[in-house]
Amino acid sequence: MVNLLRDEIVLLSAARTPIGRFRGALTAFDALDLGALAIGGAVRRAGLDPVAVDTVNMGIVVSAGLGEAAAKAAALRAGLSPTIHSRAIDSVCGSAMDAFVLGTESLLAGTAGVLVAGGMESRSNAPYLLRARYLKDVSPYRRGEYLKMKRYGAYRFRLAENVEAQMKAAEVVDPTAHDGLFWAEEKRFMREYALEFAAARGYDVATVNRAAAESHRKAQAAVTGGLFADEIVPAGEVARDDLVPAERLEQELAENPDDIASLYNSSTPADNASAVVVTTAARARALGVAPLARVLGYARLDGPASEFLDAPVRAAQLLFDGLGRESFTIVEANEAFGVQLPLFEEAFAGMALNVHGGAIALGHPLGAAGVRLLTTLLYAMGRYDHRRGLACMCYGGGGGCAVAVERSESCSSQRCGLA
């Protein structure tokens, strides 16, 4: 699927929270807290009264335990109206980008006027899931029965009997891994496909580690130099991305020198929320707001789970075919696994690629990742004077998506990160 836009859809603003590593600096904030910060930040940066926003789309993958209507809850925490039309979207890693594309389609169809699109994820606060899948050797409990519970509050329960036996019989699931990284139809984790991809392409660990080292170097330089500061809305006292310490990376490299999909050279779990404000060019003029950029088009490819790693390149090619590859000079491509980096370097040769590092260094916040890429892209385009840019990513289950944007002349130093 590819759509090259004839009607003018524009981005008015973009904002993101810092990225927190797993159980790191942002652990005190759940996904709704982070989502509210990003939504509120994006609306303020657009210079809009919150009542002007009529729709909110937010990607989220691990939503268990947050309560109903997660997108609306985050919007209300951000100060938007209770009449807001909202939806939470789960397309695995593509959730936020899907939220953006579906929002663009709503604007084209005339069913939305001013829209916030983004994503939010707190992998640090994801609850464990307790499933009643009893083992055969636990005689008091038959497979398929419910756990024996008693109520101790509104929709809260405790085990009612034989706690130790039931816990031995039951299954505890980590949803950040199971819902975000596990393809249940083939009972395989995405890492397994990454290993096969590297073998099929002939990529060796030394090549992948060299590329991963560059991602770490660029991200550290960007954080230290404050190059992300313009795009970040602080979360309390946390105003910088929370990178994995260098000592931990060195330890991982020393302990697993031959692992081509390790902590060192693959994306790590992360917490983040990101949001953009989108509308039509006509509505932007009526509101008196100068846009940051316009949307040129978007593409999506779906296929077998095993073919997800090169799908971002194939989705990007659909846009290049229609818009002209030579006109694009900067790309933000999600680094789900380091085995993708040699492919990205070849496919996007001659373009500035992940100028401040990628998910290998910064972390991967699942449902927020797509608009995090887009936010970083927009600010980098302003800072380094790029006219056309592209954000692309893969997602579990088999697919990839890409969005192409063109920077507006009105993208000023204050709004677009120029020094």
N, C-alpha and C positions, 0 to 999 in steps of 0.2 A: 504494500500500500504506500503510495506517495501522493502528496498534495502540494502543488506549487500554487501559492496564494495569488489570486487576482485582486481580491479585496484587501484593503490595508488594515492589518491588525498590528497594534503597537504595544510595546512594553513601556510602562510609565516609570517603573522602579523595580529594584531587586534588593533583597536583604537576606542575610542568614545569621544564625547564631554561630558561636564558635563550634568547632567539632571537638567532641570529648571522646577520648579513648574509653574502651570498655571498663566500667566501674572506676572511671577517672574523675576529672574535674566537674563533669555535669551530672553526676549521680544524684544530686539533690533535686534535679528537675525531671519530671516525667515528660512523656511525649506531648501532652497537652500544654504543659508549661512552655516547652520549647516552641511548639507550633504557635502559641499566642505571641511569643516574642517576635518570631519571624513575620507573622501576619501584621502585627501592629507596626513593626519597623518598616515593612514595605509600604503600608498605607500612609504612614507619616512621611516617608521619603517621596511619595508621589504628590504630597501636598494636598491630600484629599480629606474632606470630612468623612468619617467612617460611614455615614448614612449613604454616601454615594456608591458604596460597594454593595452589589446585590447578590453576588454568588461567590462561594468559596469551595474550591476543590483541593483536598489535601490527600496525598499519598501516605499510606501507613501499612506496614506489613505485620508487625507484632502488636496487635491491639488488645489482646486478652487482658481483662482486668481494668480497662480504662473506663468502662461504662459505655452507654449507647451514644450514637451520633458523635463520634470523636471529632469530626471536622467542625461541626457546629459548636461543640464545647470549646474547642480552641479558638474559634472565631469570637465567641462571646467573651472569653477571657481577654481577648485582644481589644475589646470595646466595640465590636460590631453589633449591629442590630439583631434582636431576637427573630426578626422576620427574614434573616439571611437564608438564601437557598444554599444548601451545602451537601457535599457528598464526600465520603471517604473512599479511597480507591486503593485496591491491592492488585498490582501487577508485578509483584515481587520487586526486584531492583528497579524496574521501569515505572514504578508507581507514580512518582512525582512528575516524570516526563509525560506519562499518560494523563495525569491531572491537568497538565499544561495543554496538551493536545486536545483533550476533550473540552477544555475551557475555550480554546480557540474555535473549535467547531460550534460551541454554543453561541459564541459571538457572531460567527458567520451565519448561523441560523436565525439570529435575532432573539434567542431565548435568554440571553444575558446581556447586560449593558456594560458594567465594570466588574471585573472578576479578579479575585486573588487565586493563584494556583501555586501549589508547592507540595511539600511533604514534611513529615515529622517522624522521628524515631528515637526512642530511648531503649537501646538494647541493654543498657545497664539495669533498667528497671523492669524488664520483662519477667513475669512470674513463671515459676515452674508449673507444669501441667501434670496433674495426677490422674492417670488413666486406670480404669478398672479392667486391666488385662491380666487376669490371674494365671499364674504358672500352674502346670499340671500337678506338681508335687506338693501343693499347699492344700491339704485335704479339707479344711473347714470351708473353703470357698471355691465355688465352681466358676470356670471360665465364662465370662459374659455377664456375671451378676454385678449389681451395683455395690460400691463400697458401703459398709454399714455406718451410716452417719447419724448424727444428732444435731439439731439446730442450736446455735448459740448467738444468733443475731439475724438481722435482716439479710437473707440470702448468704449467710455464713454458716459453715458447718465444721464439726470436728468428728474424727473417727469415734464411733460409739463403743467399739469393743475390740479386744485382741489387737491392739494398735500395732505391736511388733509384727504379728503374723500377717496382718493386712498390708503393712508397708513392704514386707518381703514379697508379698504376692502381687502388689500393684506395680505400675510402671511410671516413673517420673520422666517427663519429657522437657527438654530445653527448647522453647519455641523459636529462639533466635536462630538456632541451627536447623531445627526440624521444619519450621514454616518458611525460613528464608533461604536455606541452602540444600534442602533434601527433596529430590524428585521421587515422590512416593510411587509413581507408576512403574518405575524401574528399580526402586529401592536403592538409589545411588545418590551420593553427595556430589555437588558440583566439582569438588576437588578431583574426584575420580575422572571426570570428563577432561579436566585441565591436564592431568597427567597423560591421558591418551592423546590430547591435542598436541602437546609438546613432542611426544614420541612420533606422531604422524608427520609433524612439520620438521623434525630433526633439530629442534632447539635444545641446546645443552644448558646445564645449570650455570655455567660460567657466563654465558651470554645473557641469560635472564637476570642473574645477580648484578651484572654490570649495569643493566638498564634500571633495575630496582634501586641500586645505589644512587643513580642520578635522580630518581624520584625523591628519595630521602634527602639528598643534598639540596635540591631546589626548594622543597618544602621547608626545611630548616632555615634556609636563607630567607625565605619569604616571611616566616614567622618572626625570626630575629629582626629582620629589617622593617617589620610593620607593613608589609605589602598587602596583607589581607585586611588591614584595619578599616578601610573605607567600606568594605562590604559587610562587616560584622556588626550585629546588634548584640551588645554584651548580655550575658546571662548572669545577673547579680554582679559579682566581682570578677567573673571569668570573661575576659575580653580577647583572649588569644587561643588559637587552636592548641589542643592538648596532645602533642606528639608522643609516640612511644620513645622512652629515653634511649639515647645512643648506646648506653651500656647493655640494655636489654637486647637491642638489635645485634650488637656484637656477640653477645652470648648465644643468641639463636643461630647466628651464622657459624659460630664455632662448634655448636652442638649438632647442627644439621647441615653440614657443608654440601651434601649431595642432594638435598631436598629441593626440587624445582617448584614446589608449591608450599612454601613454609611461611612462618610469621614474617620473615625478612623480605620475601619477594611476592607476597600476596596481600590483598587488602585485609585489614583487621576490623573487628566489630567496633562501631562508633555510634555516638549520639549526636543528633543535629536536627535542626529544622531550617528550611529555606522557603522563600516565597517571592513571587513576582506579581505585580499588578498589570493586568492586560485589559485592553479595550480596543475599540475601533478608532481609526484616525479621526473620524468625524466627531465621536464623543470626546476624544482628547482635546480637540479644538474648542468644543463647546464648554469644556471644563477649564480651559485656559492652561492646560498642562502640556509642556513640551516633552515628547517621548524620548526615551533612551535609544530605542531601536525599533525596527519593524520586523515582523516575522516573514521570512521568505518562503518557508515551507517546512514540511516534516515528512518523515518516512518511517515505516515499521515493517519488519520482516518476522514471520513466525515459522518455526520448523521443529525438527526433532530436538530433544533436550541436548543431545550430544553435539549439536551444531551451533551452540549459542555463542561460543567465544569469538568467532569471526563475523557474527551477525552485525555488530556495529559498523564494521567496514562496508559490508554489503548495503546496509541502510544508507550510509553516507554516500555511497556511489550512486544510489538512486537520485539523491539531491544534486550531486555533481553533474550527473547526466543532463539534468534539466536546467541547472543554473550556471554551469561552467566551472569546472574545477579550479581553473586559473584565477578566478576571482576570490577564492578563499585563502586566507593567509594565517589563520589561527584556529586551532582545534582543542577542545577539551574532551578527552576520551576517558571513560571510566576504567580505571585499572583494577578490575576485579581480581585478576591473576597476572603475575608478572609474565607468564607465557604469552600474554597478548602483546607485550611491548615491542618485540621484534616485528610483529605484524603491523602494529600501529606506525612504527618508524618507517616501514616500507610504504604503507598505504598513504601516509600523510607527509611523505618526503617533501621538503621545501617549505613546509608550514611550521609555525611555532606550535609545538605540541606540549600541552600540560605545562605551561611556562612556570608555574609555581609548585610543581609536583602534583601527584595524583593520589588516588585512594590507597595505594600501597603505603604511602607515608602518612597521609591525612586520616585514613580510615574510611570505612564504608557504612553509612547510616541507612542502608536498605531503602525504605520508603521515601527518604528525603534526597537521595543521591542525585536524581535527574535534575532537579532545580538547583541543587548545590552547584552542579556543573555549569548550568546556565548562568547562575549568579556570578560565579568566578569568571566565566567567559566574558560577560558584559563588562565587568570592571577591568579585566585585562585588555579588552579591546579599547577601552577609553584610555587606559594608562599608556599603552604602547601604540596607539593610533592605528588600529586595524579597522578596516571598513566592513568586511564580511567575516563571520565566524560560524563555527559549527560545534555543537555538543552531541556526543553519541555515547551509547552504552549498550551492554548486553543485559539479559535478565534470565533467571533460572526458568526451567521448563522448556526453553528453546526459543530465543528470539533476540532482536536488537532494535533500537530506535535511534533516530537522529532528528535534530532541529537545527535549521539554518536561520541566522538573523543578520541584519544589516544595521550598523550603527547610524544613528541620526546625527545630522550636523549640530543639533542642539545639545548633544551630549557634552556637557561642560565639565570643567575640572572638578568642581565640587560634587557633581552627580555621578561621574564615571571614573573616578580614581586616578586622574592625571595628577602628576606631582606638581 
